[in-house]
Amino acid sequence: MAVDDRSEAIVKTFAVKPKLKPTTNKSTPTPESKYWKSFKPKQTQTLVSSITSLAFSPIAPHDFAATHSATVTIFSSQTLEPKSTIAAFKDTATSACFRSDGQLIAAGSYSGLIQVFDVKKRSALRRLRGHSRPVHFVSYPRVDKLHLFSGGDDAVVKYWDVSSEISIHNLIGHKDYVRCGDGSPASDDMFVTGSYDHSVRVWDVRVSSDASMLNINHGAPVEDVIYLPSGGLIATAGGNNVKIWDVIGGGKLLHSMESHNKTVTSLTVGKIGKDSGSDVANQYRILSVSLDGYMKVFDYSKLKITSSIRFPSSLMSVAFSPDCSTRVIGTSNGILYAGKRKTEEKPVGSVKSEWGKYVGFGAIDEPEKRVLRPSYFRYFHRGQSEKPSKGDFLIMRPKKVKLSEHDKLLKKFHHKEALVSALSVKNPENVVAVMEELVSRKKLLKCVSNLGVDELGLLLGFLQRYSTMPRYAGVLIALAKKVVESRADDITGSEELKSHIRNLKRSVTEEIRIQQSLQEIQGMISPLLKIAGRR
C-alpha cells in the first residue's frame, strides 16, 4: 500500500497530459478526410509580426486581407501572392473586414482609430474616432453597406454610421476588453460580441435601450465568436474549448468541444465542396485554431471532430474562402500558411464537345491544342499578351525617376529659373543643394545679379530665416555678404528689401550674442573639467 500511495503522489505532482488520439482511420479514409487533406498548406509569406486577423472578400475572385504590424496586406486567392499593401496606420492594425460588395475594407488599430479604405485606390475614405482604447474587432453587417460595429479595450461596443462618421449607439454592458464580434446572417441589425469578462452578448440596434438582448457566460475569456449559417446558433472560443449555443432557445448550451490543449484563438465556418462525395456535399463545419498549433474541423451536426492538422507554430487566425477553394491560417511569428484545394483532373479524352448533342451525332472529342516549346519556330512569335512560363527570363524596364522642377531646370542649364523655383517651394534642403550646385558650376553670383526685385525679396527672406542655422550657415552667411555688396543699389531703392536687410541684421546680431555667451560658458566649464580629469 505504501508503494501505491507513493506512485499516486508522484502522478499528482507531475501531471501527464494524454496523447492526442487520431481522429480518422488511415486505413479507410473517408471522403471528408480526403477533402481536408486536399488543402496542401504551404508557407507562402513571412510577414513582419503576428497575423491578428484574416478576411476573404465576399465577391469573386475572393482575395483575402491579412493584418500584421501596422499594415493590411491584400493577397490574391489565385496566386496566393500579395497584390497591395495599406500602411496608413500609426499603430498595430487589427480586424480587417470587407464590405458586402468587396469595394471597401475597414480596419481598426491599437490607437483606437477605425479607418475605411478603398480596396483599389488604397486611400482612407473615412476615419471613425470614438474609442479611447485599442480597437480589436471591426465588422460590417452581412448586406448593409452604410453601417459597421466595433469593440475594443474600453469595453464599449459602438454602432457606426460610416457616411457621417458618427457613432449611432454606444452599447455598454461588457465589463472588460471586447475582443471579438460577428454579424447575424438573419438580420443586419443584430450582432454578437465576446469579452474577456467571460460574457457573450447579443445586441439588436432596433431596440431603443442600450441593453443587450441576451447574455451568455462562456466560463473563460472569450477570444472569438461567430454566427453559424442558420443564424440561430453561435459558436464561442475561450480557454481551450469551443462551445455551441442556441440563441433562439434563450442561450442554451448545446455542446462543448474540448480537444485543444491551449487557448483557442480564432474560429471560422468552412463549407464542404460539392466534389468531395455525395454523402458530405454542401455541409458546414467549424474550423478552430489554437496556440497548441492544431487546426480542428468540427462537424456540429454530428458533434464530432472530423479532421485535425498540426502546424509548427502557434496559430492566431484562420479564414476560409466562400468558394471553398482556399484556406488561410496566420501564426504568431508572422508565417502565413495558405493552401488551395486540389481538384481532380479529368483524364485525356474525357472532355467532349457540347454541340454534338444538338446535332445528333453524339459527343465529339475536342482537338488537343499543340503546346509551344522552345524548339518550335512559333514559340518565338508569341504575342505580347502571352504570359511567361516558369522557366522564362522576364526583363523589366527600369522605372523612370520623377524629377522635381528645379532638377529639370538644372538639366536644361536654366540656372536662375532653377534657383527661383527652389526658393518658391520653401524647402531649405533643396534650396541649399541648388546653391551648392550653382557654386560648383560658378553661376551663383551671376544668378544673384540677374534676379528681379521680387525674386531678390524671396532670396533675402530665405537668408533671413535660415542664415543662422548651423546646417546652412557656412553657405548662406557668405552668400548674404555677396548679395548685400552686389545689389546695394536695388536694396536702398526698395522699402521691402530694406526691411529684409534689417531683419537679417537683427538675426545675425542675436546669433553673435548667443555665440559670445556660449564661449563665456565654455571658458568657465573647461577649467573645471580639467580639474575633474586630474582627480
C-alpha positions in Angstrom: 0.0 0.0 0.0 2.9 2.3 0.7 4.3 1.8 -2.8 0.8 2.6 -4.3 0.5 5.8 -2.2 3.9 6.9 -3.3 3.2 6.3 -7.0 -0.2 8.1 -6.6 1.6 11.1 -5.1 4.1 11.2 -8.0 1.3 11.2 -10.5 -0.5 14.1 -8.7 2.8 16.1 -8.6 3.8 15.6 -12.2 0.6 15.5 -14.3 1.0 13.7 -17.6 -1.0 15.1 -20.5 -2.9 12.5 -22.5 -1.7 11.9 -26.1 -4.0 13.2 -28.9 -5.8 10.3 -30.4 -6.1 10.1 -34.2 -9.4 11.4 -35.5 -9.6 9.3 -38.6 -8.6 5.8 -39.6 -5.8 6.0 -42.0 -6.5 2.6 -43.4 -10.0 3.5 -44.6 -10.0 7.3 -45.3 -13.5 8.9 -45.5 -14.5 11.3 -48.3 -14.3 14.2 -45.8 -10.8 13.4 -44.7 -9.7 13.3 -48.3 -11.3 16.7 -48.8 -9.4 18.4 -45.9 -6.2 16.7 -46.9 -6.6 18.2 -50.4 -5.7 21.6 -49.0 -2.0 21.3 -49.0 -0.7 24.1 -46.6 2.5 25.7 -47.7 4.3 28.7 -46.3 3.5 31.4 -48.8 4.7 34.5 -47.0 6.6 35.6 -43.9 5.2 38.9 -42.6 6.6 41.3 -40.1 4.8 40.2 -36.9 1.8 38.2 -35.6 -1.1 37.9 -38.0 -4.0 39.2 -35.9 -6.9 38.6 -38.4 -7.7 37.2 -41.9 -10.7 38.0 -44.0 -11.9 37.0 -47.5 -13.7 39.3 -49.9 -17.3 38.2 -50.5 -17.1 38.6 -54.2 -15.0 36.7 -56.8 -12.1 36.2 -57.1 -12.3 36.3 -53.3 -9.0 38.0 -52.4 -8.1 38.0 -48.7 -6.7 40.5 -46.3 -4.2 39.9 -43.5 -3.5 42.4 -40.7 0.0 42.4 -39.2 2.0 45.1 -37.5 0.8 48.5 -38.8 -0.2 47.1 -42.2 -3.1 45.5 -44.0 -1.9 43.3 -46.9 -4.3 42.1 -49.6 -3.4 38.8 -51.2 -4.6 37.2 -54.4 -6.6 34.0 -53.8 -5.4 32.7 -57.2 -1.7 33.1 -56.9 -1.5 33.5 -53.1 0.9 36.4 -53.6 0.5 39.9 -52.2 -1.4 42.3 -54.5 -1.4 45.6 -52.5 -0.5 46.9 -49.1 -2.3 49.5 -46.9 0.1 51.1 -44.5 -1.9 54.1 -43.2 -1.8 53.1 -39.5 0.2 54.7 -36.7 -0.1 51.6 -34.5 -0.8 47.9 -34.9 -3.7 47.1 -37.3 -6.5 44.7 -36.2 -9.6 43.0 -37.6 -9.8 43.8 -41.3 -13.3 43.3 -42.7 -14.6 43.6 -46.3 -17.9 45.2 -47.2 -20.6 43.1 -48.8 -19.7 44.4 -52.3 -15.9 43.9 -51.8 -15.1 47.5 -52.7 -14.3 48.8 -49.2 -12.4 47.4 -46.3 -12.5 48.6 -42.7 -9.8 48.0 -40.1 -9.1 49.1 -36.5 -5.9 49.8 -34.7 -4.3 50.0 -31.3 -4.6 53.8 -31.5 -8.4 53.5 -31.2 -9.0 54.8 -34.8 -11.1 52.9 -37.3 -10.4 53.6 -41.0 -12.4 52.7 -44.1 -10.3 52.2 -47.3 -11.0 51.9 -51.0 -9.6 48.4 -51.9 -8.3 49.5 -55.4 -7.0 53.0 -54.6 -5.9 52.1 -51.0 -7.0 55.6 -49.8 -8.7 56.2 -46.5 -12.2 57.4 -47.2 -13.5 57.6 -43.6 -11.9 57.8 -40.1 -14.1 56.9 -37.2 -12.9 58.3 -33.9 -14.6 57.4 -30.7 -12.8 54.5 -28.9 -10.5 55.6 -26.2 -8.5 52.4 -26.1 -7.2 49.9 -28.7 -9.9 48.5 -31.1 -9.8 44.7 -31.5 -12.6 44.0 -33.9 -14.5 45.8 -36.7 -17.2 44.2 -38.7 -19.7 45.1 -41.5 -23.2 43.6 -41.4 -23.7 40.8 -44.0 -25.6 43.1 -46.5 -25.8 46.6 -45.1 -23.2 48.9 -46.7 -23.8 52.0 -44.6 -23.0 50.8 -41.0 -20.4 48.8 -39.1 -19.9 47.8 -35.5 -16.7 47.7 -33.4 -15.4 46.9 -30.0 -12.2 47.4 -28.0 -10.4 47.6 -24.7 -12.6 50.4 -23.5 -15.4 47.8 -23.0 -17.7 49.7 -25.3 -19.4 48.3 -28.4 -20.1 51.0 -31.0 -22.6 51.0 -33.9 -21.4 53.5 -36.6 -22.9 55.4 -39.5 -20.0 55.3 -41.8 -21.0 58.0 -44.2 -21.3 60.7 -41.5 -18.5 59.2 -39.2 -20.9 59.3 -36.3 -21.4 56.6 -33.6 -25.2 56.0 -33.5 -25.2 53.7 -30.5 -22.7 53.2 -27.6 -23.7 49.8 -26.3 -22.4 49.4 -22.7 -22.7 46.1 -20.9 -19.3 44.4 -21.0 -17.0 44.9 -18.0 -13.7 44.0 -19.6 -11.9 44.1 -23.0 -14.2 43.4 -26.0 -12.1 41.2 -28.3 -14.5 39.7 -31.0 -17.8 40.0 -32.7 -19.8 38.8 -35.7 -22.9 40.0 -37.6 -26.1 37.8 -37.8 -26.8 36.2 -41.2 -30.6 36.5 -40.4 -30.7 40.3 -39.7 -28.3 43.2 -40.4 -29.5 44.9 -37.2 -28.3 42.1 -34.9 -24.8 41.1 -33.9 -22.9 39.3 -31.2 -19.8 40.3 -29.2 -17.4 38.5 -26.8 -15.3 39.9 -24.0 -12.6 39.0 -21.5 -15.3 39.3 -18.8 -16.3 35.7 -19.9 -19.6 37.0 -21.3 -21.1 36.9 -24.8 -23.8 39.4 -25.6 -26.4 39.6 -28.4 -27.3 43.1 -29.5 -30.2 44.5 -31.6 -29.8 48.1 -32.7 -33.6 48.4 -33.4 -34.2 48.2 -29.6 -34.4 51.7 -28.1 -32.4 50.7 -24.9 -28.7 50.0 -25.0 -29.1 46.8 -23.0 -28.2 43.5 -24.7 -30.9 41.1 -25.7 -29.1 38.0 -24.4 -26.1 37.5 -22.1 -24.2 34.2 -22.1 -21.4 33.1 -19.7 -18.8 31.2 -21.6 -16.8 30.4 -18.4 -13.4 31.8 -19.7 -12.1 34.9 -21.5 -13.8 34.9 -25.0 -11.3 35.1 -27.8 -13.7 34.7 -30.8 -17.4 34.3 -31.5 -19.2 33.5 -34.8 -22.7 33.0 -36.0 -23.4 29.7 -37.7 -25.0 29.9 -41.2 -28.6 29.3 -39.9 -28.5 32.4 -37.7 -30.0 30.6 -34.7 -26.7 29.2 -33.3 -23.4 30.8 -32.3 -20.0 29.3 -31.5 -17.7 30.8 -28.9 -14.0 30.2 -28.3 -12.4 30.8 -24.9 -9.8 28.9 -22.9 -9.1 25.5 -24.6 -12.7 24.8 -25.6 -15.3 25.7 -28.2 -18.9 25.9 -27.2 -22.1 26.0 -29.3 -25.1 27.9 -28.0 -28.8 28.1 -29.1 -29.6 31.8 -29.4 -33.3 31.2 -30.2 -33.7 28.9 -27.3 -32.5 31.6 -24.8 -28.8 30.9 -24.8 -28.9 27.1 -24.1 -25.6 25.3 -24.2 -25.8 22.5 -26.9 -22.2 21.2 -26.9 -18.7 21.9 -25.6 -15.7 20.7 -27.6 -12.5 20.4 -25.5 -10.0 18.9 -27.9 -7.3 21.7 -27.8 -4.6 21.8 -25.2 -4.1 25.6 -25.2 -6.2 28.7 -25.8 -8.4 28.7 -28.9 -7.6 31.9 -30.7 -9.9 32.0 -33.8 -13.0 30.4 -35.4 -14.5 30.3 -38.9 -17.1 28.4 -40.8 -15.9 26.2 -43.7 -18.1 24.5 -46.3 -17.6 21.1 -47.8 -17.3 21.4 -51.6 -19.6 19.5 -54.0 -16.9 17.3 -55.4 -15.9 15.7 -52.1 -18.6 13.0 -52.2 -22.4 12.9 -52.2 -22.7 12.0 -48.5 -21.0 15.2 -47.3 -21.7 17.7 -50.1 -22.8 21.2 -49.1 -22.4 20.8 -45.4 -20.8 23.3 -43.0 -18.0 22.7 -40.5 -16.5 24.8 -37.7 -12.7 25.4 -38.1 -10.8 26.3 -34.9 -7.1 27.1 -34.4 -5.2 27.3 -31.2 -1.9 28.2 -29.6 -1.1 24.5 -29.5 -0.5 24.6 -33.3 -3.6 22.5 -34.2 -6.4 23.2 -36.6 -9.5 21.2 -35.8 -12.5 20.6 -38.1 -15.8 20.1 -36.1 -19.0 18.6 -37.5 -21.6 20.3 -35.3 -24.4 18.3 -36.7 -22.9 15.0 -35.5 -21.0 16.7 -32.6 -17.6 15.1 -33.5 -14.2 16.2 -34.8 -13.6 15.1 -38.4 -10.1 16.3 -39.0 -7.0 17.6 -37.1 -3.9 19.1 -38.7 -0.7 20.1 -36.9 1.3 23.2 -37.7 4.8 24.0 -36.4 3.8 27.4 -34.9 1.2 28.9 -32.6 -1.9 29.8 -34.7 -3.6 33.1 -34.3 -6.2 33.4 -37.1 -8.0 31.3 -39.8 -10.2 32.1 -42.8 -12.0 30.0 -45.4 -12.9 31.3 -48.9 -16.6 31.5 -49.9 -16.0 29.4 -53.0 -14.4 26.6 -50.9 -11.1 26.8 -52.8 -8.7 28.4 -50.4 -7.9 28.1 -46.7 -5.6 30.6 -44.9 -4.0 30.3 -41.5 -1.9 33.0 -39.7 0.6 32.3 -37.0 2.1 34.3 -34.0 5.5 34.6 -35.7 4.2 36.1 -38.9 4.1 33.0 -41.1 1.1 32.7 -43.4 0.0 29.2 -44.4 -2.3 29.3 -47.5 -3.5 26.3 -49.3 -5.6 25.8 -52.4 -7.7 22.7 -52.8 -6.6 20.2 -55.4 -9.2 19.4 -57.9 -9.4 16.1 -59.7 -8.1 16.4 -63.2 -10.2 14.8 -65.9 -8.4 12.1 -68.0 -7.3 12.8 -71.5 -10.2 12.2 -74.0 -12.9 12.7 -71.4 -13.5 16.3 -72.4 -16.3 16.2 -75.0 -17.8 18.9 -77.1 -21.3 20.0 -76.2 -22.6 20.8 -79.7 -22.5 17.2 -80.7 -25.6 16.6 -78.7 -27.6 19.2 -80.5 -26.5 17.9 -84.0 -27.4 14.3 -83.1 -24.1 12.6 -83.8 -23.2 12.1 -80.1 -20.2 13.6 -78.3 -17.2 14.7 -80.4 -13.7 14.9 -78.9 -12.2 18.4 -78.9 -8.8 18.6 -80.7 -5.8 18.9 -78.5 -4.0 22.2 -78.5 -0.4 22.0 -79.6 2.0 23.0 -76.8 4.6 25.6 -77.7 8.1 24.6 -76.9 11.4 26.4 -77.3 12.4 24.1 -80.1 9.4 25.3 -82.2 9.6 28.3 -84.6 6.2 29.6 -83.4 7.5 29.8 -79.9 9.4 33.0 -80.7 6.4 34.6 -82.4 4.1 34.8 -79.5 2.0 37.9 -78.8 2.8 40.5 -76.1 -0.2 39.3 -74.1 1.4 35.8 -73.7 2.1 35.0 -70.1 5.7 33.9 -69.3 6.2 30.3 -68.4 8.1 29.1 -65.3 11.5 28.9 -67.0 11.4 32.2 -68.9 13.5 35.2 -68.0 11.4 38.3 -67.5 13.2 41.6 -68.4 11.7 44.6 -66.6 12.0 48.1 -67.9 13.7 50.5 -65.4 11.3 52.8 -63.7 11.5 56.4 -64.6 12.8 58.7 -61.8 10.5 61.6 -61.1 12.5 64.8 -61.0 11.4 68.0 -59.2 11.0 71.2 -61.1 14.4 72.7 -60.2 16.2 69.5 -61.2 14.6 69.7 -64.6 15.7 73.3 -65.0 19.2 72.5 -63.9 19.4 69.7 -66.5 18.4 72.4 -69.1 21.0 74.8 -67.7 18.4 77.4 -66.8 20.2 78.4 -63.6 18.3 81.5 -62.5 14.9 79.8 -63.1 16.1 76.7 -61.0 17.1 79.0 -58.1 13.8 80.8 -58.2 11.8 77.6 -58.4 13.6 76.1 -55.4 13.0 79.4 -53.4 9.3 79.2 -54.2 8.9 75.7 -52.8 10.5 76.9 -49.5 12.3 73.7 -48.7 15.7 74.8 -47.2 17.5 71.5 -48.1 16.6 71.8 -51.8 17.5 75.5 -51.9 20.9 75.0 -50.4 21.5 72.0 -52.6 20.7 74.1 -55.7 23.0 76.9 -54.4 25.9 74.4 -53.9 25.3 73.0 -57.4 25.4 76.6 -58.8 28.6 77.3 -56.9 30.3 74.2 -58.5 29.2 75.5 -61.9 30.4 79.0 -61.0 27.0 80.5 -61.8 25.6 81.5 -58.3 26.8 85.1 -58.3 25.6 85.6 -61.9 22.2 84.3 -61.0 22.0 86.7 -58.0 22.9 89.7 -60.2 20.1 88.8 -62.7 17.4 88.4 -60.1 14.4 90.9 -60.2 13.2 92.9 -57.3 10.5 90.3 -56.3 12.9 87.4 -56.8 15.6 89.2 -54.8 13.0 89.6 -52.0 12.5 85.8 -52.0 16.2 85.3 -51.7 16.6 87.8 -48.8 13.7 86.4 -47.0 15.2 82.9 -47.2 18.6 84.2 -46.0 16.9 86.0 -43.0 15.2 82.7 -41.9 18.0 80.2 -42.4 21.4 82.0 -42.3 21.8 81.5 -38.6 21.0 77.7 -38.7 24.2 75.8 -38.2 23.5 73.3 -41.0 23.3 76.1 -43.6 25.3 78.9 -42.1 28.6 78.1 -43.9 27.0 78.7 -47.3 24.3 81.3 -46.5 26.4 83.8 -44.5 28.9 84.1 -47.3 26.1 84.4 -49.8 24.4 87.1 -47.8 27.6 89.2 -47.7 27.9 89.0 -51.5 24.2 89.8 -52.1 24.5 93.0 -49.9 27.6 94.1 -51.8 26.4 93.4 -55.3 22.8 94.6 -55.0 23.2 97.5 -52.7 21.6 100.0 -55.1 18.5 97.9 -55.5 18.2 97.3 -51.8 18.4 101.1 -50.9 15.7 101.8 -53.5 13.1 99.4 -52.1 11.5 99.6 -48.6 10.6 95.9 -48.7 14.2 94.9 -49.4 15.4 97.2 -46.6 13.0 95.5 -44.1 14.6 92.1 -45.1 18.1 93.5 -44.5 17.0 94.9 -41.1 15.6 91.6 -40.1 18.7 89.8 -41.4 20.9 92.2 -39.4 18.8 91.6 -36.3 19.1 87.8 -36.6 22.9 87.9 -37.2 23.3 90.2 -34.2 21.3 87.9 -32.0 23.3 84.9 -33.2 26.6 86.7 -32.4 25.3 87.4 -28.9 24.4 83.8 -28.3 27.8 82.6 -29.6 29.6 85.0 -27.2 27.6 83.7 -24.3 28.4 80.2 -25.2 32.1 81.0 -25.4 31.9 82.5 -22.0 30.2 79.4 -20.6 32.8 77.2 -22.3 35.6 79.3 -20.7 34.1 78.7 -17.3 33.5 75.0 -17.7 36.7 73.9 -19.4 39.0 74.5 -16.3 36.5 72.6 -14.1 36.6 69.7 -16.5 40.4 69.7 -16.4 40.5 69.7 -12.6 37.9 66.8 -12.6 40.0 64.9 -15.0 43.1 65.1 -12.8 41.2 63.6 -9.9 
